[in-house]
Amino acid sequence: STAAVLDEALLAKLVCPLAKTPLRYDVEQQLLINDELGVGYPVVNGVPYLMPTRGRMLHQEGQEEGQQAGHS
């Protein structure tokens, strides 16, 4: 099946529910990603799920295995 693509105009208005910053759309993973926080939000059938509870931590290059992200 082909991946659903988000409308560019919609994507330009979406922000991370935690940081209120713009998100990057990863078509292959179907995620809206906040690179700063390392959090990805799922996009299911073209619908973004931007609830903080739906976000998942993404593995960051350079972080050691098992390292927890700190809260500031």
Phi and psi in radians as a Rosetta constraint file:
Dihedral C 1 N 2 CA 2 C 2 CIRCULARHARMONIC -1.540 0.35
Dihedral N 2 CA 2 C 2 N 3 CIRCULARHARMONIC 2.570 0.35
Dihedral C 2 N 3 CA 3 C 3 CIRCULARHARMONIC -1.269 0.35
Dihedral N 3 CA 3 C 3 N 4 CIRCULARHARMONIC 2.406 0.35
Dihedral C 3 N 4 CA 4 C 4 CIRCULARHARMONIC -1.227 0.35
Dihedral N 4 CA 4 C 4 N 5 CIRCULARHARMONIC 2.456 0.35
Dihedral C 4 N 5 CA 5 C 5 CIRCULARHARMONIC -1.907 0.35
Dihedral N 5 CA 5 C 5 N 6 CIRCULARHARMONIC 2.330 0.35
Dihedral C 5 N 6 CA 6 C 6 CIRCULARHARMONIC -1.354 0.35
Dihedral N 6 CA 6 C 6 N 7 CIRCULARHARMONIC 2.509 0.35
Dihedral C 6 N 7 CA 7 C 7 CIRCULARHARMONIC -1.130 0.35
Dihedral N 7 CA 7 C 7 N 8 CIRCULARHARMONIC 2.311 0.35
Dihedral C 7 N 8 CA 8 C 8 CIRCULARHARMONIC -1.006 0.35
Dihedral N 8 CA 8 C 8 N 9 CIRCULARHARMONIC -0.711 0.35
Dihedral C 8 N 9 CA 9 C 9 CIRCULARHARMONIC -1.135 0.35
Dihedral N 9 CA 9 C 9 N 10 CIRCULARHARMONIC -0.686 0.35
Dihedral C 9 N 10 CA 10 C 10 CIRCULARHARMONIC -1.171 0.35
Dihedral N 10 CA 10 C 10 N 11 CIRCULARHARMONIC -0.796 0.35
Dihedral C 10 N 11 CA 11 C 11 CIRCULARHARMONIC -1.017 0.35
Dihedral N 11 CA 11 C 11 N 12 CIRCULARHARMONIC -0.654 0.35
Dihedral C 11 N 12 CA 12 C 12 CIRCULARHARMONIC -1.133 0.35
Dihedral N 12 CA 12 C 12 N 13 CIRCULARHARMONIC -0.382 0.35
Dihedral C 12 N 13 CA 13 C 13 CIRCULARHARMONIC -1.694 0.35
Dihedral N 13 CA 13 C 13 N 14 CIRCULARHARMONIC -0.237 0.35
Dihedral C 13 N 14 CA 14 C 14 CIRCULARHARMONIC -1.427 0.35
Dihedral N 14 CA 14 C 14 N 15 CIRCULARHARMONIC 2.433 0.35
Dihedral C 14 N 15 CA 15 C 15 CIRCULARHARMONIC -2.323 0.35
Dihedral N 15 CA 15 C 15 N 16 CIRCULARHARMONIC 2.813 0.35
Dihedral C 15 N 16 CA 16 C 16 CIRCULARHARMONIC -1.115 0.35
Dihedral N 16 CA 16 C 16 N 17 CIRCULARHARMONIC 2.289 0.35
Dihedral C 16 N 17 CA 17 C 17 CIRCULARHARMONIC -1.191 0.35
Dihedral N 17 CA 17 C 17 N 18 CIRCULARHARMONIC -0.331 0.35
Dihedral C 17 N 18 CA 18 C 18 CIRCULARHARMONIC -1.568 0.35
Dihedral N 18 CA 18 C 18 N 19 CIRCULARHARMONIC -0.846 0.35
Dihedral C 18 N 19 CA 19 C 19 CIRCULARHARMONIC -1.759 0.35
Dihedral N 19 CA 19 C 19 N 20 CIRCULARHARMONIC -0.217 0.35
Dihedral C 19 N 20 CA 20 C 20 CIRCULARHARMONIC 1.046 0.35
Dihedral N 20 CA 20 C 20 N 21 CIRCULARHARMONIC 0.575 0.35
Dihedral C 20 N 21 CA 21 C 21 CIRCULARHARMONIC -2.003 0.35
Dihedral N 21 CA 21 C 21 N 22 CIRCULARHARMONIC 2.772 0.35
Dihedral C 21 N 22 CA 22 C 22 CIRCULARHARMONIC -1.024 0.35
Dihedral N 22 CA 22 C 22 N 23 CIRCULARHARMONIC 2.695 0.35
Dihedral C 22 N 23 CA 23 C 23 CIRCULARHARMONIC -1.990 0.35
Dihedral N 23 CA 23 C 23 N 24 CIRCULARHARMONIC 2.649 0.35
Dihedral C 23 N 24 CA 24 C 24 CIRCULARHARMONIC -1.812 0.35
Dihedral N 24 CA 24 C 24 N 25 CIRCULARHARMONIC 2.326 0.35
Dihedral C 24 N 25 CA 25 C 25 CIRCULARHARMONIC -1.621 0.35
Dihedral N 25 CA 25 C 25 N 26 CIRCULARHARMONIC 2.112 0.35
Dihedral C 25 N 26 CA 26 C 26 CIRCULARHARMONIC -1.776 0.35
Dihedral N 26 CA 26 C 26 N 27 CIRCULARHARMONIC 1.822 0.35
Dihedral C 26 N 27 CA 27 C 27 CIRCULARHARMONIC -1.127 0.35
Dihedral N 27 CA 27 C 27 N 28 CIRCULARHARMONIC -0.738 0.35
Dihedral C 27 N 28 CA 28 C 28 CIRCULARHARMONIC -1.073 0.35
Dihedral N 28 CA 28 C 28 N 29 CIRCULARHARMONIC -0.778 0.35
Dihedral C 28 N 29 CA 29 C 29 CIRCULARHARMONIC -1.536 0.35
Dihedral N 29 CA 29 C 29 N 30 CIRCULARHARMONIC -0.160 0.35
Dihedral C 29 N 30 CA 30 C 30 CIRCULARHARMONIC 0.944 0.35
Dihedral N 30 CA 30 C 30 N 31 CIRCULARHARMONIC 0.928 0.35
Dihedral C 30 N 31 CA 31 C 31 CIRCULARHARMONIC -2.309 0.35
Dihedral N 31 CA 31 C 31 N 32 CIRCULARHARMONIC 2.529 0.35
Dihedral C 31 N 32 CA 32 C 32 CIRCULARHARMONIC -1.718 0.35
Dihedral N 32 CA 32 C 32 N 33 CIRCULARHARMONIC 2.131 0.35
Dihedral C 32 N 33 CA 33 C 33 CIRCULARHARMONIC -2.007 0.35
Dihedral N 33 CA 33 C 33 N 34 CIRCULARHARMONIC 2.329 0.35
Dihedral C 33 N 34 CA 34 C 34 CIRCULARHARMONIC -1.747 0.35
Dihedral N 34 CA 34 C 34 N 35 CIRCULARHARMONIC 1.787 0.35
Dihedral C 34 N 35 CA 35 C 35 CIRCULARHARMONIC -1.137 0.35
Dihedral N 35 CA 35 C 35 N 36 CIRCULARHARMONIC -0.572 0.35
Dihedral C 35 N 36 CA 36 C 36 CIRCULARHARMONIC -1.121 0.35
Dihedral N 36 CA 36 C 36 N 37 CIRCULARHARMONIC -0.774 0.35
Dihedral C 36 N 37 CA 37 C 37 CIRCULARHARMONIC -1.579 0.35
Dihedral N 37 CA 37 C 37 N 38 CIRCULARHARMONIC -0.303 0.35
Dihedral C 37 N 38 CA 38 C 38 CIRCULARHARMONIC 1.250 0.35
Dihedral N 38 CA 38 C 38 N 39 CIRCULARHARMONIC 0.655 0.35
Dihedral C 38 N 39 CA 39 C 39 CIRCULARHARMONIC -2.079 0.35
Dihedral N 39 CA 39 C 39 N 40 CIRCULARHARMONIC 2.417 0.35
Dihedral C 39 N 40 CA 40 C 40 CIRCULARHARMONIC -2.084 0.35
Dihedral N 40 CA 40 C 40 N 41 CIRCULARHARMONIC 2.417 0.35
Dihedral C 40 N 41 CA 41 C 41 CIRCULARHARMONIC -1.963 0.35
Dihedral N 41 CA 41 C 41 N 42 CIRCULARHARMONIC 2.342 0.35
Dihedral C 41 N 42 CA 42 C 42 CIRCULARHARMONIC -1.241 0.35
Dihedral N 42 CA 42 C 42 N 43 CIRCULARHARMONIC 2.600 0.35
Dihedral C 42 N 43 CA 43 C 43 CIRCULARHARMONIC -2.079 0.35
Dihedral N 43 CA 43 C 43 N 44 CIRCULARHARMONIC 2.033 0.35
Dihedral C 43 N 44 CA 44 C 44 CIRCULARHARMONIC -2.025 0.35
Dihedral N 44 CA 44 C 44 N 45 CIRCULARHARMONIC 2.065 0.35
Dihedral C 44 N 45 CA 45 C 45 CIRCULARHARMONIC 0.914 0.35
Dihedral N 45 CA 45 C 45 N 46 CIRCULARHARMONIC 0.695 0.35
Dihedral C 45 N 46 CA 46 C 46 CIRCULARHARMONIC 1.439 0.35
Dihedral N 46 CA 46 C 46 N 47 CIRCULARHARMONIC 0.041 0.35
Dihedral C 46 N 47 CA 47 C 47 CIRCULARHARMONIC -1.857 0.35
Dihedral N 47 CA 47 C 47 N 48 CIRCULARHARMONIC 2.047 0.35
Dihedral C 47 N 48 CA 48 C 48 CIRCULARHARMONIC -1.353 0.35
Dihedral N 48 CA 48 C 48 N 49 CIRCULARHARMONIC 2.343 0.35
Dihedral C 48 N 49 CA 49 C 49 CIRCULARHARMONIC -1.867 0.35
Dihedral N 49 CA 49 C 49 N 50 CIRCULARHARMONIC 1.708 0.35
Dihedral C 49 N 50 CA 50 C 50 CIRCULARHARMONIC -1.807 0.35
Dihedral N 50 CA 50 C 50 N 51 CIRCULARHARMONIC 0.450 0.35
Dihedral C 50 N 51 CA 51 C 51 CIRCULARHARMONIC -1.356 0.35
Dihedral N 51 CA 51 C 51 N 52 CIRCULARHARMONIC 2.407 0.35
Dihedral C 51 N 52 CA 52 C 52 CIRCULARHARMONIC -0.928 0.35
Dihedral N 52 CA 52 C 52 N 53 CIRCULARHARMONIC -0.571 0.35
Dihedral C 52 N 53 CA 53 C 53 CIRCULARHARMONIC -1.229 0.35
Dihedral N 53 CA 53 C 53 N 54 CIRCULARHARMONIC -0.325 0.35
Dihedral C 53 N 54 CA 54 C 54 CIRCULARHARMONIC -1.578 0.35
Dihedral N 54 CA 54 C 54 N 55 CIRCULARHARMONIC -0.231 0.35
Dihedral C 54 N 55 CA 55 C 55 CIRCULARHARMONIC -1.208 0.35
Dihedral N 55 CA 55 C 55 N 56 CIRCULARHARMONIC 2.599 0.35
Dihedral C 55 N 56 CA 56 C 56 CIRCULARHARMONIC -2.320 0.35
Dihedral N 56 CA 56 C 56 N 57 CIRCULARHARMONIC 2.507 0.35
Dihedral C 56 N 57 CA 57 C 57 CIRCULARHARMONIC -1.206 0.35
Dihedral N 57 CA 57 C 57 N 58 CIRCULARHARMONIC 2.354 0.35
Dihedral C 57 N 58 CA 58 C 58 CIRCULARHARMONIC -1.775 0.35
Dihedral N 58 CA 58 C 58 N 59 CIRCULARHARMONIC 2.583 0.35
Dihedral C 58 N 59 CA 59 C 59 CIRCULARHARMONIC -1.158 0.35
Dihedral N 59 CA 59 C 59 N 60 CIRCULARHARMONIC 2.220 0.35
Dihedral C 59 N 60 CA 60 C 60 CIRCULARHARMONIC -1.744 0.35
Dihedral N 60 CA 60 C 60 N 61 CIRCULARHARMONIC 2.290 0.35
Dihedral C 60 N 61 CA 61 C 61 CIRCULARHARMONIC -1.069 0.35
Dihedral N 61 CA 61 C 61 N 62 CIRCULARHARMONIC 2.428 0.35
Dihedral C 61 N 62 CA 62 C 62 CIRCULARHARMONIC 1.636 0.35
Dihedral N 62 CA 62 C 62 N 63 CIRCULARHARMONIC -0.308 0.35
Dihedral C 62 N 63 CA 63 C 63 CIRCULARHARMONIC -1.458 0.35
Dihedral N 63 CA 63 C 63 N 64 CIRCULARHARMONIC 2.493 0.35
Dihedral C 63 N 64 CA 64 C 64 CIRCULARHARMONIC -1.353 0.35
Dihedral N 64 CA 64 C 64 N 65 CIRCULARHARMONIC 2.639 0.35
Dihedral C 64 N 65 CA 65 C 65 CIRCULARHARMONIC -1.000 0.35
Dihedral N 65 CA 65 C 65 N 66 CIRCULARHARMONIC 2.287 0.35
Dihedral C 65 N 66 CA 66 C 66 CIRCULARHARMONIC 1.510 0.35
Dihedral N 66 CA 66 C 66 N 67 CIRCULARHARMONIC -0.089 0.35
Dihedral C 66 N 67 CA 67 C 67 CIRCULARHARMONIC -1.256 0.35
Dihedral N 67 CA 67 C 67 N 68 CIRCULARHARMONIC 2.317 0.35
Dihedral C 67 N 68 CA 68 C 68 CIRCULARHARMONIC -1.589 0.35
Dihedral N 68 CA 68 C 68 N 69 CIRCULARHARMONIC 2.505 0.35
Dihedral C 68 N 69 CA 69 C 69 CIRCULARHARMONIC -1.314 0.35
Dihedral N 69 CA 69 C 69 N 70 CIRCULARHARMONIC 2.312 0.35
Dihedral C 69 N 70 CA 70 C 70 CIRCULARHARMONIC -1.418 0.35
Dihedral N 70 CA 70 C 70 N 71 CIRCULARHARMONIC 2.666 0.35
Dihedral C 70 N 71 CA 71 C 71 CIRCULARHARMONIC -1.789 0.35
Dihedral N 71 CA 71 C 71 N 72 CIRCULARHARMONIC 2.364 0.35
